[in-house]
Amino acid sequence: MVRNSEAQRTARRLFSLPGPGKNVTSAISPSFVDRAYEQLREMAISYQFKPGAKINELEIARTLGVSRTPLREALNRLTTEGFLRFLPGKGFFCRELDPKQIFDLYQLRKSLEVGAVHLSIAHARTEDVEALLRFLASTGPEAGDRTASELVKLDEQFHEQLLSLSGNDEMLQVLRNVNARIKFVRWIDMSSLNRPVTQAEHRKIAEAVRERDEARCIALLEKHIDRRQDQITAVIKEGFAQIYMASPVKAPAHGRGMAGSPAPRRSQQRRARRAT
């Protein structure tokens, strides 16, 4: 279970809730169900709920200052999107941190992005491809003082903009869901030492689209995204260590492990493949 004080502070930030002793009901905006969903989604992505743990609806409702009905709506939505599980008669549970599921999600991600290449080659506007290349230039090859969370966000932006060149909004929506579900693993996998290499690969992929070279683009993209299951398993072992050594878990600062935990040793960093 999450720490109440931190969850309450986050809830007040998202919902503009008043401090203790104030009228909570009057402060809730009409869109507070969506905000409850966003807060719970953030907690599920970062495993502030422990893997496989049951969600205590009464405690969450009290912490967020919401009633059971809108909370249940948010929980059902997160279950549909794969962030939680629901067992009839037992309730809602945090998703497991399962190597096979993460491996399957990486395969789905690769299939989506590679599958979109044909459409992008055929339909992408030159000015949109150039905008993608300018985005790469503006974010630079070096990590600088960016956190791992910020680096993963930049990486997601590139890949989502790349897929959007296809013009297929449904594929883009699925990719965003996949990215959110593997985000925790990618926070751990991210390493500044490899960002220049990653950015160089991004540029080659974008240039292949600009040149309308479908075969080259697919080959580059497959190599760029691919992960072996043993690599994913190694990163997940590190994730379990960080979840249970540091509570609650948040996006890690770059050059450290998850918030509150020590930085991975160099031997651990060498074992992890570069984040794509």
N, C-alpha and C positions, 0 to 999 in steps of 0.2 A: 504494500500500500504506500501511497505517496505521503510526504510530509504535508500536514495541513497548512502550516504557515506559508510555505512556498506556493502551494496551489491556490490559497486564498489571495495572495498578492497578485498572482497571475490573473486570477478571476477578476479582481478589481480593475486590473489594467484593461482586460478585454471587454468587460461588461460595464465599466465605469461604476462599479459598486461602491457604496459608501463604506466608511469604517465601521467597526463594531459599535452596536448600540443605535445605529441609524436605520432608517426604513429601507430595507433592501428592495421590496416589491416596487416601490415608486421609481427606483433607479434603473430598472430593467427596460431596455429598448425593445421595440417590436421585433427586431431581428435577433433577439437573444438566443433563440433556438439554434440558429446558424452559428452564433458565436460560441455556444456551448459545444457544438459539433467541432468547431475549429480547435478549441482548447483540449477537448478529449482526444482529438486526432493527433495533436502535438504530443500529448502524453503517451499515446499508443506508439507513435513512430519512434520516440526516444526511450521506450521501455521504462517509463516512470512507473508503469504497472509491470511487475515481474512476469517473465514468460510463463504462461500457463496459469497465472494467478486469477482467482475469481474477482470480478469487479463488485465492490461493495456499493450498491446503488444509493443506499441511504446516506452513507458517508460522503460520496461524491456530490449528491444533491445538496447536502448541508454545506459542504465546502464551497460549491459554486453558487449557492444561494438560489437554486432553481427547484421547481417541483418535479415529481417523478415522471409526469407525462411528457414534457419536452425532453427531459433527460433520456427517457426510453426511446424517443424518436431519434435522438442523436446516436444512441448506442446501436439501434437497429441499422441506421445508415452506415455506421462504421463496420458493422458485421457484414453487410452487403458488399462493402468495398474491400473486405479481407483483413481489416486491422484487428478485429475481435472475432471471437467464436461465441455462438449461442447454443446451449444444450437445454432442450426442453425439460422443465421441472427443476433445473439447476441454476440457470442464469447465464450471465455474460462472463467471458473469460478473455484475458489477454492472449493474443496469438503466441504460439511457440516461436522460439528462435531456432528454426529447423534448417539444417544445411541443405537437405533435398529440396525444400520449398524455395529457398533462396536461389539455389542452382537453377530450378525450373523458371524462376522469375528472370534470371539473367538470360536464359535461353529465349524466353518470351520477348524480352527487350531486344535481343539481337534479331529475332525474327521480324519484329515490328519495324526496326530501323532499316534492316536490309530490304525488307519487303517494300518499304516506301521509296527506295532509291529509284526504281524504274519510273515511278510517278514523278519524282523530283526531276529526274533527267528530262522527262518529257514536258513537264509543265512549269518548272521553276522560272521565274522572271530573273533576268540578268541582274537587275537592280537589287533584288532580294538576296541573291547570292553574294553580291558585292557588300551588302549590308552585313551579312554574316561574317565575311572576311574582315570588315572594319571592326566588328564586335571583338573578334580575336585579337586584332591589333591593339584595341583600346584596353583590353584586360591584361595584356602582356604575358610573357612566358614565365615570369618569376612569381612565386607565391607572395613575396614581400611579407607584410605583417598580417595577412589575412588569416582568419581562423579556418579550421578544417570545414566547418559548416559553410562558411562563405565560399570556399573553393569548390565544394560539392555543388552549391547553388549555381555558381558560374558554369560548371560542367553541365549541369542539367539544362541551363539556359541554352548552351550551344546545341546539345542534342535535340532539344525540343524545337529550337528554331530550324535545325537541319531537317527534322521530320515535317515541320510545317510547310517547307518548300513543296511538299507533295500536294498540298491543298486538301488533305484528308483529315478533317477535324475529329472524326471518330478514332482514328489511329492515334492522334495526338492525345486524346483524352485517356486512352488506355495506357499510353506511355507514361503520362503523368502519374497515374495510379501505381504503375510498376515502380517508377522512380521513388515514390513516397514509401513504398513497402520495402525497398532495399536500402533506404537512406541510412539507417542505423549502421549497417554493414559498411557502407561507403564512407561514413565518418571515420571509422576505424582504419579503413583501407587507404585513406588519403595520406599522401606523403609529399612534402614540398620538393624533395630531391628529384622527384619524377615529373614535376609539372612542366618543365621545358620540353621534355620528350612528349608528354601528352598533348601539349599545345601544338607542337610540330606535327603530330599525327592529325589533330583537328584541322590544321591548315591544309594538309595534303588531301584530306577528305573533301573539304570545301572546294579546293581547286579542281578536284576530279569532277565535281558537280558542275562547276563553271565551264569545264572543258567538255562536258557531256560524255564523259568516259565512264559508262555504267560498270563495266567489268572491273576496272581499277578501283572505283569507288566502293564496290561491294567487297572486294578483297581487303582493302584498307579498313573498312568498317568492321568486318568480321574479326580481323586480328585485333583491332582496337578494343572491342567489347568483350571478347571471349574470356571465360573463366573456367578453370577446371574445378571439379567438385572438391578435390583435396585442398585447393587454395581457399575456397570459400569456407571449408570446415576449419582451417587454421585461423581465419579471421574471426569466425564465430566463437571459437574457444577464447580468443582475446576479448570478444564482446561479453561473454558470460563472466569473465573475470572482472571486467569493468562494471557490469551491472551490480554484481554482488559485493564489490569492494567499495563502490561509490554510489550512494543513494541520496537524492534521486539522480538519474542519469540525464545528462544534457548534451547538446552538441559540443564536441571537444574543441578546446582552443588548439590552434595549429601548433605543432611541435610538442604537444602534450597528449596524454590519453584523454578519456572523457573527463568532464569537469570533476575535480576533486581527486583524480587518480594520477599516478606518476606517468611520465612519458614512457612509451614502449621502448624496450632496449633495442639497440641497433640490430641485433640478431633477429628480433621480431620484425623490425621494419624491412630487413632484407627478404624475409620470407613472404611478405605481402606483395602481391602484384600491384602495379600502379593503378590508381583509380582512373577510370575512363571518363 
